[in-house]
């Protein structure tokens, strides 16, 4: 009996590696807690900034003012309906840019890792796209691809591409020489190493790229809407500011900020779920 209690007590208190017993739950709680802390911090900084810079009530709207604008004022239902339509357009645009940027990043990362000579050709171009302000590239891109969904995909992908590419390349190169040699000894090709070992090893880096790409794709979509398509929240903010609709501007900015935080949280939760399947939820 004493031996059984000793074994079960040791196994139940912690894993052999000292990891928590429920890593998925721990990662989920950590992600939700971090998001809540960020939200509280943003609201606190918002209030303090309005007070510290003595912003007039006409220009600076506080959290309670935005709540009134969205839920209390007479035209609040109409404004919410309008923002919902604009937000759906922006989410579609951001989704297109996110998918385009991540797919290109994964494909280029695989090429760079598989063919070392390709790095000298791919990385400088990606670095140029990262360092040149997108607002400066926008006119040329619009002339090349027009003002439809293609420009949304291109501009969002430019924002997403470089950080995702660098992270994924580092992740793919994290495969140990022993694992690589084992696959090759059993008749696998370099592409088999990449597919069977490289991508599973790169999952933490891939999801780190996803977390970076989520707000990045929203930024790219907002810029594309402002500079090219004339749709969505990106254009609505500029249009409302030009018409001195200050309350609407604050409402739009608050909504897109909250949505960005929620999407980031969703990315964290998906990461925790997937990594838990591979026994890596503690890295999420």
C-alpha positions as CSV (number, residue, x, y, z in Angstrom):
1,X,0.0,0.0,0.0
2,X,2.8,2.4,0.9
3,X,4.6,1.7,-2.3
4,X,1.4,2.3,-4.3
5,X,0.8,5.6,-2.6
6,X,4.4,6.6,-3.2
7,X,4.1,5.8,-6.9
8,X,0.7,7.4,-7.4
9,X,1.6,10.5,-5.4
10,X,4.8,11.1,-7.3
11,X,3.1,10.7,-10.7
12,X,0.1,12.8,-9.8
13,X,2.0,15.8,-8.5
14,X,4.1,16.6,-11.5
15,X,5.4,15.1,-14.7
16,X,8.9,13.5,-14.8
17,X,10.3,16.6,-16.4
18,X,8.7,18.9,-13.8
19,X,6.0,20.1,-16.2
20,X,2.5,20.9,-15.1
21,X,0.0,18.0,-15.1
22,X,-2.4,19.8,-17.5
23,X,-0.2,21.8,-19.8
24,X,-3.0,22.6,-22.2
25,X,-5.1,24.1,-19.4
26,X,-2.1,26.0,-18.1
27,X,-1.3,27.4,-21.5
28,X,-5.0,28.4,-22.0
29,X,-5.2,30.2,-18.7
30,X,-1.9,31.9,-19.4
31,X,-3.1,33.1,-22.8
32,X,-6.4,34.4,-21.5
33,X,-4.7,36.1,-18.5
34,X,-2.2,37.8,-20.7
35,X,-4.9,39.1,-23.0
36,X,-6.9,40.4,-20.1
37,X,-3.8,42.1,-18.7
38,X,-3.0,43.7,-22.0
39,X,-6.6,45.0,-22.3
40,X,-6.5,46.5,-18.8
41,X,-3.1,48.1,-19.5
42,X,-4.3,49.6,-22.8
43,X,-7.4,51.1,-21.1
44,X,-5.3,52.5,-18.2
45,X,-2.8,54.0,-20.6
46,X,-5.6,55.5,-22.6
47,X,-7.1,57.2,-19.6
48,X,-3.8,58.4,-18.3
49,X,-2.8,59.8,-21.7
50,X,-6.0,61.8,-22.0
51,X,-5.4,63.2,-18.5
52,X,-1.7,63.8,-18.8
53,X,-1.9,65.7,-22.2
54,X,-5.1,67.5,-21.1
55,X,-6.9,66.5,-24.3
56,X,-10.2,68.3,-24.9
57,X,-13.3,66.3,-24.6
58,X,-14.2,67.1,-28.2
59,X,-11.1,65.4,-29.5
60,X,-10.3,62.8,-26.9
61,X,-12.9,60.3,-26.0
62,X,-12.4,58.1,-22.9
63,X,-13.6,54.5,-22.5
64,X,-16.9,55.5,-21.0
65,X,-17.5,57.9,-23.9
66,X,-16.9,55.1,-26.4
67,X,-19.3,52.9,-24.5
68,X,-21.9,55.6,-24.8
69,X,-21.2,56.1,-28.5
70,X,-21.6,52.3,-29.2
71,X,-24.4,51.3,-26.8
72,X,-26.2,54.3,-25.2
73,X,-26.7,57.1,-27.8
74,X,-29.8,57.2,-30.0
75,X,-27.9,56.4,-33.2
76,X,-25.8,53.6,-31.5
77,X,-27.7,50.7,-33.1
78,X,-27.2,52.2,-36.6
79,X,-23.5,52.8,-35.8
80,X,-23.0,49.3,-34.6
81,X,-24.7,47.9,-37.7
82,X,-22.4,50.1,-39.9
83,X,-19.3,49.0,-38.0
84,X,-20.3,45.4,-38.2
85,X,-20.4,45.7,-42.0
86,X,-17.1,47.5,-42.2
87,X,-15.5,45.0,-39.8
88,X,-16.6,42.0,-41.9
89,X,-15.0,43.6,-44.9
90,X,-11.8,44.3,-43.0
91,X,-11.7,40.7,-41.6
92,X,-12.1,39.3,-45.2
93,X,-9.2,41.6,-46.4
94,X,-7.0,40.6,-43.4
95,X,-7.8,36.9,-43.9
96,X,-6.7,37.2,-47.6
97,X,-3.5,38.9,-46.6
98,X,-2.8,36.5,-43.7
99,X,-3.3,33.4,-45.9
100,X,-1.2,34.9,-48.7
101,X,1.6,36.0,-46.5
102,X,1.9,32.8,-44.5
103,X,1.7,30.6,-47.5
104,X,4.4,32.5,-49.3
105,X,6.5,32.6,-46.1
106,X,6.2,28.8,-45.6
107,X,7.1,28.1,-49.3
108,X,10.1,30.5,-49.3
109,X,11.3,29.1,-46.0
110,X,11.2,25.5,-47.3
111,X,13.1,26.7,-50.4
112,X,15.7,28.6,-48.3
113,X,16.3,25.6,-46.0
114,X,16.4,23.0,-48.8
115,X,18.6,25.1,-51.1
116,X,21.1,27.2,-49.3
117,X,22.0,29.2,-52.4
118,X,18.4,30.5,-52.5
119,X,18.9,32.4,-49.3
120,X,21.1,35.0,-50.9
121,X,18.3,35.6,-53.5
122,X,15.3,35.5,-51.2
123,X,16.4,37.3,-48.0
124,X,17.5,40.6,-49.6
125,X,14.2,41.0,-51.4
126,X,12.2,40.2,-48.2
127,X,14.4,42.6,-46.2
128,X,13.8,45.4,-48.8
129,X,10.1,44.9,-48.6
130,X,10.3,45.0,-44.8
131,X,12.4,48.2,-44.5
132,X,10.8,50.3,-47.2
133,X,7.6,52.0,-45.8
134,X,4.5,50.3,-47.2
135,X,2.9,53.7,-47.9
136,X,5.8,54.5,-50.2
137,X,5.4,51.2,-52.1
138,X,1.6,51.5,-52.3
139,X,1.4,53.7,-55.5
140,X,3.7,51.3,-57.4
141,X,1.8,48.2,-56.2
142,X,-1.5,49.7,-57.1
143,X,-0.3,50.5,-60.6
144,X,1.0,46.9,-61.0
145,X,-2.0,44.9,-59.6
146,X,-4.9,47.3,-59.5
147,X,-7.3,48.1,-56.6
148,X,-9.1,44.8,-56.1
149,X,-8.5,41.9,-53.7
150,X,-5.0,41.3,-55.2
151,X,-3.7,44.6,-53.8
152,X,-5.1,43.7,-50.4
153,X,-3.3,40.3,-50.5
154,X,-0.1,41.9,-51.7
155,X,0.0,44.7,-49.1
156,X,-1.0,42.5,-46.2
157,X,1.5,39.8,-47.3
158,X,4.3,42.4,-47.4
159,X,3.6,43.2,-43.7
160,X,3.4,39.5,-42.7
161,X,6.1,38.0,-44.9
162,X,9.5,39.0,-43.4
163,X,9.0,38.2,-39.7
164,X,7.2,35.0,-40.6
165,X,9.9,33.9,-43.1
166,X,12.7,34.5,-40.6
167,X,10.9,32.6,-37.8
168,X,10.0,29.6,-39.9
169,X,13.5,29.4,-41.4
170,X,15.0,29.3,-37.9
171,X,12.4,26.7,-36.9
172,X,13.1,24.4,-39.9
173,X,16.9,24.7,-39.2
174,X,16.4,23.6,-35.6
175,X,16.4,19.9,-36.6
176,X,19.2,18.1,-34.8
177,X,21.9,16.4,-36.9
178,X,21.1,13.1,-35.3
179,X,17.4,13.3,-36.4
180,X,18.5,14.3,-39.9
181,X,21.0,11.5,-40.2
182,X,18.5,8.9,-38.9
183,X,16.0,9.7,-41.7
184,X,18.7,9.7,-44.3
185,X,20.1,6.3,-43.1
186,X,16.6,4.8,-43.4
187,X,16.4,5.9,-47.1
188,X,14.7,9.2,-46.7
189,X,15.5,12.1,-49.0
190,X,16.3,15.7,-47.9
191,X,12.6,16.6,-48.7
192,X,11.5,13.7,-46.4
193,X,13.7,15.2,-43.6
194,X,12.0,18.6,-44.2
195,X,8.5,17.1,-44.3
196,X,8.7,14.5,-41.5
197,X,11.1,16.2,-39.1
198,X,11.6,19.8,-40.1
199,X,8.0,21.0,-40.1
200,X,7.1,19.2,-36.8
201,X,10.2,20.7,-35.2
202,X,9.3,24.1,-36.5
203,X,5.7,24.2,-35.1
204,X,6.6,26.6,-32.2
205,X,8.3,28.9,-34.7
206,X,5.4,28.6,-37.1
207,X,2.8,29.5,-34.4
208,X,5.0,32.4,-33.3
209,X,4.8,33.6,-36.9
210,X,1.1,33.2,-36.8
211,X,0.8,35.3,-33.7
212,X,2.9,38.0,-35.3
213,X,1.0,37.7,-38.6
214,X,-2.5,38.2,-37.1
215,X,-2.1,41.9,-36.1
216,X,0.2,42.4,-39.1
217,X,-2.4,41.2,-41.6
218,X,-4.9,43.6,-40.0
219,X,-2.5,46.5,-40.3
220,X,-1.9,45.6,-44.0
221,X,-5.6,45.3,-44.6
222,X,-6.3,48.7,-43.0
223,X,-3.6,50.3,-45.1
224,X,-4.9,48.7,-48.3
225,X,-8.4,49.9,-47.6
226,X,-7.2,53.4,-46.9
227,X,-4.8,53.7,-49.9
228,X,-6.4,51.4,-52.5
229,X,-9.8,49.9,-52.1
230,X,-11.8,52.6,-50.3
231,X,-13.7,50.0,-48.2
232,X,-13.7,48.6,-44.7
233,X,-12.6,50.2,-41.4
234,X,-9.3,51.5,-42.9
235,X,-11.1,53.9,-45.2
236,X,-14.0,54.6,-42.8
237,X,-11.6,56.0,-40.2
238,X,-10.0,58.4,-42.7
239,X,-13.4,59.4,-44.0
240,X,-14.9,60.0,-40.5
241,X,-11.8,62.0,-39.5
242,X,-12.2,64.2,-42.6
243,X,-15.8,64.9,-41.6
244,X,-14.9,65.6,-38.0
245,X,-16.9,62.6,-36.8
246,X,-14.6,62.2,-33.8
247,X,-16.9,59.8,-31.9
248,X,-17.1,57.5,-34.8
249,X,-13.3,57.5,-35.3
250,X,-12.8,56.4,-31.7
251,X,-15.5,53.8,-31.9
252,X,-13.9,52.3,-35.1
253,X,-10.4,52.3,-33.5
254,X,-11.6,50.7,-30.3
255,X,-13.5,48.0,-32.2
256,X,-10.5,47.1,-34.4
257,X,-8.2,47.1,-31.4
258,X,-10.4,44.7,-29.4
259,X,-10.9,42.5,-32.4
260,X,-7.1,42.4,-33.0
261,X,-6.6,41.3,-29.3
262,X,-9.2,38.6,-29.6
263,X,-7.7,37.2,-32.8
264,X,-4.3,37.1,-31.2
265,X,-5.9,35.2,-28.3
266,X,-7.5,32.8,-30.7
267,X,-4.1,32.2,-32.3
268,X,-2.6,31.5,-28.9
269,X,-5.4,29.0,-28.0
270,X,-5.0,27.2,-31.3
271,X,-1.2,27.1,-30.7
272,X,-1.7,25.6,-27.3
273,X,-4.1,23.0,-28.6
274,X,-1.9,21.9,-31.5
275,X,1.3,21.9,-29.5
276,X,-0.4,19.8,-26.8
277,X,-0.9,17.1,-29.4
278,X,2.9,17.0,-29.8
279,X,3.6,17.2,-26.1
280,X,4.7,20.9,-26.3
281,X,1.9,22.8,-24.7
282,X,4.4,24.2,-22.2
283,X,6.0,26.2,-25.1
284,X,2.7,27.9,-26.1
